[in-house]
């Protein structure tokens, strides 16, 4: 899309375009500015105050941020959040890439059936998915305990969601099943768009399947990989419903997202400590911004 | 032509087998919800897992529908409290089980979010793609940045804003932020860029006004995009548990997800009841997804191009 040089447009035309452009943008802008941009600035401002539920508070500078780094629960939830991101991002990417390369050449119905099945956990919705997994992990009537006991792997029932060190892995597993759907759809379409003439030329020259994949397909699907890395990172950072419904942050499964919610809405020493919670939100946003930028950088260099 | 060696063939077969096993594992939770919803209590509490219901019963659904009741539909008129001092409600229909009311709320919320998003995003996407106005680049960068921001970060200011507008605990408090989310605008811009400038120019020369150009030329050309965005918004809005959780507080305003989640917190042992609730929450959205799958896939891939 070549940008028209300004000089060729008369000033009257520029004015006309600007007015009509904003007329079309207006309805969308009301919602965008009102419910995304303005709250974003309020969030940043509030993070610098001692605001709570009934009191706008006073300006305290970076005090909330200082306090956060001495807050053991926050450091714990930061650690868990990073654990989730570090484990789930590579596994989701590798898994969805493998599934997509196995299915993208299949005939129409088989392809859409597989794509659909892997997408279903996303569509089912976090609440329905979590409720059924909670039952499967249950201490007494859960499927996992029954199967593991039946096959002789374990002797006594494991309290999966109540044991620190195990619970977080259960959450990572469930998060995984609800995260691969979108990457698979994206990879299937990206692999389908790989230049076939290059692949055929390489095959004629005697390249192995592995070589064709890494030397030809991989560079071409790089933009998709990048996009998937970013959305999976954001998605993993936001892991909330699973925590809230499964453990309520117990068994060492607190994440930043859940801790924000907890600080703002649950009874803590200072009920609804908004300034503090907003400071966490700002930190989370900074981490996500940095990671996204880093991933773009890395991908560009390669 | 390439001669397939024995090894690649073996690998192909193996990968299909693995895929089928994985597919079964991915479908299993859904299977467990559906069978669980129809299992009698004996099966639910059995120490040995009962893979298939010994008897299909609708007892769980009877319980679910017997729990609470509410008018079928009751809608707070937006901003009525700010204008008249008290919330004005439309109330329609007979008294129904609470779960049905939750379902009606969810459908209303998702459809409303869908219509508003499609309408505003189609207009804005067209303007961003085809109009050369002052501040366009700035606005577009703002949109791209906002897309990377997790929605939940702005949660607290959003709630305070909603309570200042007297919208807290109404479905509008969930709908408006969904409409404001800039993904739709971004998606529609991608589609609108495909409209040839000559056609718009020709319409202008022929004396068609801005609105006429938009409705008769632009809209038909971005129709596939609107379809993709519509289904995408509908499903996301239906499943946006977090927003619903923080914005809605009274039982009559609950969505189905929120209702089931609350039920889970109250009676975390009655698995049959919970599975019936989960089935009720998941079934409609899965059916919608299966019907419009094609547009949905298109929406996901289009959003990623140049993303």
Boltz contact constraints between the chains, C-beta under 6 A:
constraints:
  - contact:
      token1: [A, 4]
      token2: [B, 132]
      max_distance: 6.0
  - contact:
      token1: [A, 17]
      token2: [B, 131]
      max_distance: 6.0
  - contact:
      token1: [A, 17]
      token2: [B, 132]
      max_distance: 6.0
  - contact:
      token1: [A, 17]
      token2: [B, 133]
      max_distance: 6.0
  - contact:
      token1: [A, 18]
      token2: [B, 133]
      max_distance: 6.0
  - contact:
      token1: [A, 18]
      token2: [B, 134]
      max_distance: 6.0
  - contact:
      token1: [A, 20]
      token2: [B, 210]
      max_distance: 6.0
  - contact:
      token1: [A, 21]
      token2: [B, 127]
      max_distance: 6.0
  - contact:
      token1: [A, 21]
      token2: [B, 131]
      max_distance: 6.0
  - contact:
      token1: [A, 21]
      token2: [B, 133]
      max_distance: 6.0
  - contact:
      token1: [A, 24]
      token2: [B, 123]
      max_distance: 6.0
  - contact:
      token1: [A, 24]
      token2: [B, 127]
      max_distance: 6.0
  - contact:
      token1: [A, 25]
      token2: [B, 124]
      max_distance: 6.0
  - contact:
      token1: [A, 25]
      token2: [B, 127]
      max_distance: 6.0
  - contact:
      token1: [A, 27]
      token2: [B, 120]
      max_distance: 6.0
  - contact:
      token1: [A, 28]
      token2: [B, 120]
      max_distance: 6.0
  - contact:
      token1: [A, 28]
      token2: [B, 124]
      max_distance: 6.0
  - contact:
      token1: [A, 28]
      token2: [B, 185]
      max_distance: 6.0
  - contact:
      token1: [A, 31]
      token2: [B, 179]
      max_distance: 6.0
  - contact:
      token1: [A, 31]
      token2: [B, 180]
      max_distance: 6.0
  - contact:
      token1: [A, 32]
      token2: [B, 180]
      max_distance: 6.0
  - contact:
      token1: [A, 32]
      token2: [B, 182]
      max_distance: 6.0
  - contact:
      token1: [A, 35]
      token2: [B, 176]
      max_distance: 6.0
  - contact:
      token1: [A, 35]
      token2: [B, 177]
      max_distance: 6.0
  - contact:
      token1: [A, 35]
      token2: [B, 180]
      max_distance: 6.0
  - contact:
      token1: [A, 36]
      token2: [B, 146]
      max_distance: 6.0
  - contact:
      token1: [A, 36]
      token2: [B, 180]
      max_distance: 6.0
  - contact:
      token1: [A, 39]
      token2: [B, 154]
      max_distance: 6.0
  - contact:
      token1: [A, 39]
      token2: [B, 157]
      max_distance: 6.0
  - contact:
      token1: [A, 39]
      token2: [B, 158]
      max_distance: 6.0
  - contact:
      token1: [A, 40]
      token2: [B, 154]
      max_distance: 6.0
  - contact:
      token1: [A, 42]
      token2: [B, 157]
      max_distance: 6.0
  - contact:
      token1: [A, 43]
      token2: [B, 154]
      max_distance: 6.0
  - contact:
      token1: [A, 43]
      token2: [B, 157]
      max_distance: 6.0
  - contact:
      token1: [A, 102]
      token2: [B, 15]
      max_distance: 6.0
  - contact:
      token1: [A, 102]
      token2: [B, 19]
      max_distance: 6.0
  - contact:
      token1: [A, 117]
      token2: [B, 23]
      max_distance: 6.0
  - contact:
      token1: [A, 117]
      token2: [B, 26]
      max_distance: 6.0
  - contact:
      token1: [A, 117]
      token2: [B, 27]
      max_distance: 6.0
  - contact:
      token1: [A, 118]
      token2: [B, 26]
      max_distance: 6.0
  - contact:
      token1: [A, 123]
      token2: [B, 285]
      max_distance: 6.0
  - contact:
      token1: [A, 123]
      token2: [B, 286]
      max_distance: 6.0
  - contact:
      token1: [A, 123]
      token2: [B, 289]
      max_distance: 6.0
  - contact:
      token1: [A, 124]
      token2: [B, 282]
      max_distance: 6.0
  - contact:
      token1: [A, 125]
      token2: [B, 239]
      max_distance: 6.0
  - contact:
      token1: [A, 125]
      token2: [B, 257]
      max_distance: 6.0
  - contact:
      token1: [A, 126]
      token2: [B, 241]
      max_distance: 6.0
  - contact:
      token1: [A, 127]
      token2: [B, 241]
      max_distance: 6.0
  - contact:
      token1: [A, 127]
      token2: [B, 257]
      max_distance: 6.0
  - contact:
      token1: [A, 127]
      token2: [B, 260]
      max_distance: 6.0
  - contact:
      token1: [A, 127]
      token2: [B, 261]
      max_distance: 6.0
  - contact:
      token1: [A, 128]
      token2: [B, 278]
      max_distance: 6.0
  - contact:
      token1: [A, 128]
      token2: [B, 281]
      max_distance: 6.0
  - contact:
      token1: [A, 128]
      token2: [B, 282]
      max_distance: 6.0
  - contact:
      token1: [A, 131]
      token2: [B, 264]
      max_distance: 6.0
  - contact:
      token1: [A, 131]
      token2: [B, 274]
      max_distance: 6.0
  - contact:
      token1: [A, 131]
      token2: [B, 278]
      max_distance: 6.0
  - contact:
      token1: [A, 132]
      token2: [B, 29]
      max_distance: 6.0
  - contact:
      token1: [A, 132]
      token2: [B, 32]
      max_distance: 6.0
  - contact:
      token1: [A, 132]
      token2: [B, 33]
      max_distance: 6.0
  - contact:
      token1: [A, 135]
      token2: [B, 271]
      max_distance: 6.0
  - contact:
      token1: [A, 141]
      token2: [B, 45]
      max_distance: 6.0
  - contact:
      token1: [A, 143]
      token2: [B, 49]
      max_distance: 6.0
  - contact:
      token1: [A, 146]
      token2: [B, 49]
      max_distance: 6.0
  - contact:
      token1: [A, 182]
      token2: [B, 300]
      max_distance: 6.0
  - contact:
      token1: [A, 185]
      token2: [B, 297]
      max_distance: 6.0
  - contact:
      token1: [A, 185]
      token2: [B, 300]
      max_distance: 6.0
  - contact:
      token1: [A, 186]
      token2: [B, 304]
      max_distance: 6.0
  - contact:
      token1: [A, 189]
      token2: [B, 301]
      max_distance: 6.0
  - contact:
      token1: [A, 203]
      token2: [B, 2]
      max_distance: 6.0
  - contact:
      token1: [A, 227]
      token2: [B, 304]
      max_distance: 6.0
  - contact:
      token1: [A, 227]
      token2: [B, 307]
      max_distance: 6.0
  - contact:
      token1: [A, 234]
      token2: [B, 150]
      max_distance: 6.0
  - contact:
      token1: [A, 238]
      token2: [B, 150]
      max_distance: 6.0
  - contact:
      token1: [A, 240]
      token2: [B, 242]
      max_distance: 6.0
  - contact:
      token1: [A, 241]
      token2: [B, 241]
      max_distance: 6.0
  - contact:
      token1: [A, 257]
      token2: [B, 152]
      max_distance: 6.0
  - contact:
      token1: [A, 264]
      token2: [B, 156]
      max_distance: 6.0
  - contact:
      token1: [A, 274]
      token2: [B, 156]
      max_distance: 6.0
  - contact:
      token1: [A, 277]
      token2: [B, 156]
      max_distance: 6.0
  - contact:
      token1: [A, 278]
      token2: [B, 156]
      max_distance: 6.0
  - contact:
      token1: [A, 281]
      token2: [B, 153]
      max_distance: 6.0
  - contact:
      token1: [A, 284]
      token2: [B, 153]
      max_distance: 6.0
  - contact:
      token1: [A, 285]
      token2: [B, 149]
      max_distance: 6.0
  - contact:
      token1: [A, 285]
      token2: [B, 153]
      max_distance: 6.0
  - contact:
      token1: [A, 292]
      token2: [B, 148]
      max_distance: 6.0
